Amino acid sequence: MMESSPWPTKPELDRIRKWVAELAGRGTEEVRIVVSPYRICPLGAHIDHQGGTVSAMTINKGVLLGFIPSDDSQVLIRSGQFKGEVRFRVDEIQERQDPKTKKSLANGSQDAVSWGCYAKGAVYALQRGGNDLKKGIIGCICGSEGLDSSGLSSSAAVGVAYLLALESANEIVVPPIENVEYDRLIENEYLGLKNGILDQSAILLSSSGCLLCMNCKTKEHRLIHSSKLQNNQCIDQQKAYKILLAFSGLKHALTNNPGYNSRVAECQEAAKVLLQASGNSKLEPILSNVKLQDFQAHKEKLEPILLRRAEHYFSENSRVLKGLDLWASGNLEDFGALISLSGFSSIKNYECGSQPLIDLYEIMLKAPGVYGARFSGAGFRGCCIGLVDADQAEEAASFVRHQYQQLQPELASQIIGSPVLICSAGDCAHIV
């Protein structure tokens, strides 16, 4: 186990400045660094693509992209994790990725073709937005050391980092909510993933110590503080807490699991049936367009698998709305209980858990001081997150590490870095 220090550290920043300066043949004082954090979603699992209301916050770990604007339109990127380098021009028209590249991403390929597509995707998104890019970047990108980022939305963190770097190099000012849309274009259009906007919203809109709430249908968002007014001053009422990240060692989705995109399609099919039954067939087939009373009145028309997907959506949306009030009042015990119920629904109704992740989830629920736990990310691999009393975080981390080692020794031995990490809430993506 390991408790994370403030991020990024000065040695990390100095290292990437030196690396970029050597690559570009320029001075370290010219290097700009994008700090793009990973995110967790306490409540709101798997409902963003249906226009639901979600909650999120960033953590003090993530992606660093050091860069210097090019003298011309050339882009040159190297990675701290993966082999090869990426070269292209920002004045070239970027086309959507072909199926072979998408397949390599899905299978975890780490060649330059796959990891470099996020930089090209950022150019694609900015071009689609009507931005005239004249300058490329010379840069180096790396994730937090000793951390398996599966389930923490590292792909959105990378996409956001490239967007901010290219905008900075070309002196383009883009509001955060507009960059949410640009990163959606990277993932949905350029890469062909059918995810929603939770990940990039968290990365771009969060504020340390707050819970981000976002309506993914209307794009309305707000930051929820855990405090109350006393003598016209804001008094923090929330107990000190930490975030546990417990890694499963799973690198790929199981071959017999239909995966993320098929779950999205099932939610849309459920919405289509319910909208038709309620006389609203002209509306877009997403579950946020279905009224709760219409779901209750017509749910018997759904096939069992579609019913489970709809049950997850409506129960999870309700948990988010209840959770916002609990967070605001500082009630971490009841807030955590909702997180655990979210995890249970992800297993029972959304059916995204594999046995190692279910083992990890159940272990975290028994750990001392843990208020609640659930899968992080798509839920087929990666990690579980937990909200834990700060005073018991070390004890809880030790408990989870030991218990998981007993149940899944082979997977536990494959974990990169610390198997359980104690983190703090982070801030939004920015340039230093």
C-alpha positions in Angstrom: 0.0 0.0 0.0 1.1 3.6 -0.6 -0.3 7.0 0.3 0.0 9.4 -2.6 1.9 12.7 -2.2 0.8 16.0 -3.7 0.7 15.7 -7.4 2.5 16.6 -9.6 5.6 16.7 -7.5 8.5 19.1 -8.3 10.8 16.2 -9.4 8.1 15.0 -11.8 7.7 18.5 -13.3 11.5 19.0 -13.5 11.9 15.6 -15.2 9.4 16.2 -17.9 10.7 19.7 -18.6 14.2 18.3 -19.1 12.9 15.5 -21.3 10.9 17.9 -23.6 13.7 20.5 -23.7 16.2 17.8 -24.9 13.8 16.5 -27.5 13.0 20.0 -28.9 16.5 21.4 -28.5 15.1 24.3 -26.4 15.4 25.7 -22.9 13.4 24.1 -20.0 11.9 27.5 -19.3 9.9 27.2 -22.6 8.3 24.0 -21.6 4.6 24.1 -20.7 3.0 21.2 -18.9 -0.6 20.0 -19.0 -1.8 18.4 -15.7 -4.7 16.2 -16.6 -6.1 14.2 -13.6 -7.8 10.8 -13.5 -11.3 10.7 -12.2 -13.6 8.6 -10.0 -17.4 8.4 -10.2 -18.8 7.8 -6.7 -22.4 7.7 -8.0 -23.8 7.7 -11.5 -22.3 4.5 -12.9 -23.2 3.7 -16.6 -25.9 6.3 -17.0 -24.1 9.1 -18.6 -24.6 7.7 -22.1 -28.3 7.7 -21.4 -28.4 11.3 -20.4 -28.6 10.6 -16.7 -27.3 12.7 -13.8 -23.9 11.8 -12.5 -21.4 12.7 -9.8 -17.6 12.7 -10.1 -14.4 14.1 -8.7 -10.7 13.9 -9.8 -7.9 12.4 -7.8 -4.3 13.6 -7.3 -2.9 11.3 -10.0 -3.1 11.4 -13.7 -1.4 12.4 -17.0 1.4 14.9 -17.6 2.0 16.3 -21.1 5.0 18.5 -21.4 5.2 20.4 -24.7 6.7 23.3 -26.6 4.9 24.8 -29.5 6.5 23.9 -32.9 7.8 26.5 -35.2 5.6 24.9 -37.9 2.7 22.5 -38.1 4.6 19.4 -37.1 3.6 17.3 -34.1 6.2 15.1 -32.5 5.1 13.1 -29.4 7.0 10.5 -27.3 5.6 8.4 -24.4 6.9 7.6 -21.0 5.0 4.3 -21.0 4.9 3.1 -24.6 7.4 2.5 -27.5 7.7 4.5 -30.7 6.9 8.1 -31.5 4.1 9.9 -33.2 4.6 12.4 -36.1 2.0 14.2 -38.2 1.0 17.7 -39.2 -1.9 19.7 -37.7 -2.8 21.1 -41.2 -3.6 17.6 -42.5 -7.2 16.6 -42.5 -7.7 13.9 -39.9 -10.1 11.1 -40.8 -11.8 8.8 -38.4 -9.9 5.7 -37.3 -10.2 2.6 -39.3 -11.5 -0.6 -37.7 -8.0 -2.2 -37.4 -6.8 0.7 -35.2 -10.0 0.6 -33.1 -9.4 -3.2 -32.6 -5.8 -2.6 -31.5 -7.1 -0.1 -28.9 -9.7 -2.5 -27.6 -7.2 -5.3 -27.3 -4.8 -3.1 -25.3 -2.2 -2.6 -28.1 0.5 -0.2 -27.1 2.1 0.5 -30.5 2.5 4.1 -31.7 -0.4 3.7 -34.1 -2.8 3.0 -31.1 -1.5 5.3 -28.4 -0.8 8.2 -30.9 -4.4 8.3 -32.1 -5.5 10.4 -29.2 -3.2 13.3 -30.4 -4.7 12.9 -33.9 -8.1 12.7 -32.4 -7.6 16.0 -30.6 -6.7 17.6 -34.0 -9.8 16.0 -35.6 -12.0 17.4 -32.8 -10.6 20.9 -33.1 -10.9 20.9 -36.8 -14.5 19.8 -36.5 -15.0 22.7 -34.2 -13.8 25.1 -36.9 -10.5 25.9 -35.4 -7.6 26.8 -37.7 -4.5 25.0 -36.3 -1.2 26.3 -37.6 1.2 25.2 -34.9 2.0 21.7 -33.8 3.7 20.6 -30.5 6.8 18.8 -29.6 6.0 16.9 -26.4 6.3 14.0 -24.0 3.4 12.3 -22.2 3.4 10.0 -19.2 1.0 8.7 -16.6 1.5 8.6 -12.8 4.4 6.2 -12.0 3.6 2.9 -10.5 -0.1 3.1 -11.1 -2.3 1.0 -13.3 -4.8 3.5 -14.7 -7.4 1.0 -15.8 -10.9 2.2 -14.6 -9.7 5.7 -13.9 -10.5 7.1 -17.4 -6.9 7.6 -18.5 -8.1 7.8 -22.1 -10.2 10.9 -21.4 -7.3 12.4 -19.4 -5.0 11.9 -22.4 -7.5 13.3 -24.8 -8.0 16.4 -22.7 -4.3 16.9 -22.3 -3.8 17.0 -26.1 -6.7 19.4 -26.5 -5.3 21.8 -23.9 -1.7 21.6 -25.4 -2.8 22.2 -29.0 -5.1 25.1 -27.9 -2.3 26.7 -25.9 0.2 26.3 -28.8 -2.3 28.0 -31.2 -3.4 30.6 -28.6 -7.0 29.4 -28.8 -9.2 30.1 -25.8 -11.8 27.4 -25.3 -14.2 27.2 -22.3 -14.1 23.9 -20.3 -17.6 22.9 -21.3 -16.7 23.2 -25.0 -13.6 21.0 -24.4 -16.0 18.4 -22.9 -17.6 18.3 -26.3 -14.3 18.2 -28.2 -13.2 15.2 -26.1 -16.5 13.5 -26.8 -15.7 13.9 -30.5 -12.4 12.2 -29.9 -14.0 9.2 -28.2 -17.4 8.9 -29.9 -16.6 10.0 -33.5 -12.9 9.5 -34.0 -12.4 6.4 -32.0 -15.9 4.9 -32.2 -16.5 4.4 -28.5 -20.1 4.8 -27.3 -19.4 6.3 -24.0 -21.0 9.5 -22.5 -19.5 12.7 -21.2 -18.9 11.8 -17.5 -15.1 11.3 -17.8 -14.1 14.4 -19.6 -16.6 16.5 -17.6 -15.0 15.4 -14.4 -11.5 16.1 -15.6 -12.3 19.6 -17.0 -14.9 20.8 -14.5 -13.9 19.5 -11.0 -12.7 21.5 -8.1 -10.8 20.1 -5.2 -12.9 19.2 -2.2 -16.2 19.4 -4.2 -18.4 16.8 -5.8 -19.2 17.5 -9.4 -22.9 17.0 -10.4 -23.7 16.9 -14.1 -26.9 16.4 -16.0 -25.6 14.6 -19.1 -28.7 15.4 -21.1 -28.8 19.1 -20.6 -25.0 19.6 -19.8 -25.9 21.6 -16.8 -23.4 21.1 -14.0 -22.7 22.4 -10.5 -20.1 21.8 -7.8 -21.5 20.5 -4.4 -19.6 21.8 -1.4 -19.9 19.9 1.9 -20.5 22.9 4.2 -23.0 25.1 5.8 -23.2 28.8 6.7 -22.5 29.9 10.2 -22.2 33.6 10.9 -22.0 34.2 7.2 -18.9 32.0 6.9 -18.6 28.6 5.2 -18.0 25.9 7.8 -16.8 22.5 6.6 -18.9 19.8 8.1 -17.4 16.8 6.3 -15.1 14.3 8.0 -11.7 13.9 6.7 -11.7 11.2 4.0 -9.4 9.5 1.6 -10.0 7.6 -1.7 -8.9 4.0 -1.9 -7.9 2.6 -5.3 -7.6 -1.2 -5.3 -6.4 -2.8 -8.5 -7.5 -6.2 -9.7 -4.7 -7.1 -12.1 -7.2 -7.6 -14.9 -5.9 -6.1 -18.1 -8.5 -7.1 -20.6 -12.3 -7.7 -20.7 -13.1 -11.4 -20.6 -13.8 -12.9 -24.0 -17.3 -14.1 -23.1 -18.3 -10.6 -21.9 -20.2 -8.7 -24.6 -18.6 -5.5 -23.4 -19.3 -1.8 -23.1 -20.9 -0.9 -26.4 -23.4 -3.8 -26.2 -24.6 -2.5 -22.8 -25.2 0.9 -24.3 -27.2 -0.7 -27.2 -29.3 -2.6 -24.7 -30.2 0.6 -22.7 -31.2 2.2 -26.0 -33.4 -0.7 -26.9 -35.1 -0.6 -23.5 -35.7 3.1 -24.0 -37.1 2.5 -27.5 -39.6 -0.1 -26.1 -40.7 2.2 -23.3 -41.0 5.3 -25.4 -43.2 3.5 -27.9 -45.4 2.0 -25.2 -45.9 5.5 -23.7 -46.6 7.2 -27.0 -43.3 9.0 -27.2 -41.6 7.1 -30.0 -40.4 10.2 -31.8 -38.0 11.0 -28.9 -34.4 9.9 -29.0 -34.2 6.4 -27.6 -32.3 7.1 -24.4 -33.6 6.3 -20.9 -33.5 9.9 -19.7 -36.3 10.6 -22.2 -38.5 8.0 -20.4 -40.4 9.3 -17.4 -40.2 7.2 -14.2 -44.0 6.6 -14.2 -43.9 5.4 -17.7 -41.1 2.9 -16.8 -43.2 1.7 -13.9 -46.3 1.4 -16.1 -44.8 -0.4 -19.0 -41.7 -2.3 -17.7 -43.5 -5.6 -18.1 -43.1 -5.1 -21.9 -39.3 -5.3 -21.5 -37.4 -8.6 -22.0 -35.5 -9.6 -18.8 -32.1 -8.3 -19.9 -33.6 -5.0 -21.0 -35.5 -4.7 -17.8 -32.3 -5.1 -15.8 -30.6 -2.4 -17.7 -33.5 0.0 -17.2 -33.7 -0.9 -13.5 -30.1 0.0 -13.1 -30.6 3.4 -14.9 -33.6 4.5 -12.8 -32.2 3.3 -9.5 -28.8 4.8 -10.1 -30.2 8.1 -11.2 -32.2 8.2 -7.9 -29.1 7.3 -5.9 -27.2 10.3 -7.4 -29.9 12.8 -6.5 -30.1 11.4 -2.9 -26.3 11.4 -2.7 -25.9 15.1 -3.5 -27.8 16.1 -0.4 -25.9 13.6 1.7 -22.6 15.0 0.4 -23.7 18.6 1.1 -24.6 17.7 4.7 -21.3 15.8 5.3 -23.0 12.5 5.8 -20.3 10.2 4.5 -21.8 7.1 6.1 -25.1 7.2 4.1 -23.3 8.6 1.0 -21.0 5.6 1.1 -23.9 3.2 1.5 -25.3 4.5 -1.8 -21.9 3.9 -3.4 -22.1 0.3 -2.3 -25.6 0.0 -3.7 -24.4 1.4 -6.9 -21.8 -1.4 -7.0 -24.4 -4.0 -6.3 -26.7 -2.8 -9.1 -23.7 -2.7 -11.5 -23.2 -6.4 -10.8 -26.9 -7.5 -10.7 -28.6 -5.2 -13.2 -25.9 -3.8 -15.5 -24.0 -7.1 -15.3 -20.5 -5.7 -15.8 -18.6 -7.4 -13.1 -16.0 -10.2 -13.5 -15.3 -12.5 -10.5 -12.0 -10.9 -9.6 -13.6 -7.4 -9.5 -16.6 -8.8 -7.5 -14.1 -10.3 -5.0 -12.3 -7.0 -4.7 -15.6 -5.1 -4.3 -16.8 -7.5 -1.5 -13.4 -7.3 0.3 -13.6 -3.5 0.3 -17.0 -3.5 1.8 -15.6 -5.4 4.8 -12.5 -3.2 5.2 -12.3 -1.0 8.3 -13.4 2.6 7.9 -14.7 2.1 4.3 -18.0 4.0 3.8 -18.7 2.5 0.4 -17.1 0.9 -2.6 -17.9 0.1 -6.3 -16.2 -0.7 -9.6 -14.5 2.1 -11.4 -14.7 2.6 -15.1 -16.5 0.2 -17.4 -16.4 -2.5 -14.8 -14.9 -5.4 -16.8 -11.3 -4.9 -15.7 -9.2 -2.4 -13.7 -10.0 -1.4 -10.2 -12.5 -0.7 -7.4 -12.7 2.6 -5.6 -13.7 3.2 -2.0 -14.4 6.1 0.2 -12.7 5.6 3.6 -12.3 7.4 6.9 -8.9 9.2 6.7 -7.8 7.9 10.1 -8.4 4.3 9.0 -7.1 4.5 5.5 -3.8 2.7 6.1 -5.5 -0.1 8.0 -8.2 -0.5 5.3 -5.6 -0.6 2.5 -3.6 -3.3 4.3 -6.8 -5.4 4.8 -7.8 -5.1 1.2 -4.3 -6.0 -0.1 -4.0 -9.0 2.1 -7.5 -10.4 1.5 -7.2 -10.0 -2.3 -3.8 -11.7 -2.3 -5.5 -14.7 -0.7 -8.4 -14.9 -3.1 -6.6 -14.0 -6.4 -2.9 -14.7 -5.9 -2.1 -15.0 -9.6 -3.8 -11.7 -10.6 -2.5 -9.9 -7.5 1.1 -10.8 -8.6 0.6 -9.1 -11.9 -0.4 -5.7 -10.5 1.8 -2.8 -11.6 3.0 -0.7 -8.7 1.1 -0.6 -5.4 -2.0 -3.0 -5.3 -3.8 -0.5 -3.1 -3.3 3.2 -3.3 -4.5 5.9 -0.9 -5.4 9.1 -2.8 -6.9 12.5 -2.1 -9.4 14.5 -4.2 -7.8 16.5 -7.0 -8.4 19.6 -9.1 -9.4 20.1 -12.8 -7.1 19.8 -15.8 -4.8 22.9 -16.2 -1.5 24.1 -17.6 1.5 24.9 -15.4 
